[in-house]
Amino acid sequence: MEQFRDFLVRYRGAIIGGIIAIICLIFKIHEFLIGCLIIIAGILIGNYVQQNKEKVKNKIREIVDKW
């Protein structure tokens, strides 16, 4: 019993994460979370492009010139 308790204490973060992941899959929350991540990624990319216009233009030109 002591070994089982040590196991739970040592890996409780992973166990809790696994339980939360299972709950997310059961209630299809993962679809909502993926949508939120895509929106956040779009916001961050848009902000980066706006802040670094010249750098992005040059990178795109380099990529197009290679083709």
C-alpha positions, 0 to 999 in steps of 0.5 A: 500500500505504501508503494501505491501511495508513493506512486500517487504522490509522485505522479499526481500531476500526470494523473490529474492531467489525464483525468482532465483530458478524458473529461475533455474528450467525453464532453468534446471540449477539445474541439472548442479548445482547438478553435480557441488555439487557432484564433489565438495563433491567428491573433499572434501571427497578425500582430507579429506581421504588423509589428515586423512588416519589412522583415516579413516582406523580405522573408516572403520575397526570399521564399518566392525567389527560391521557387 
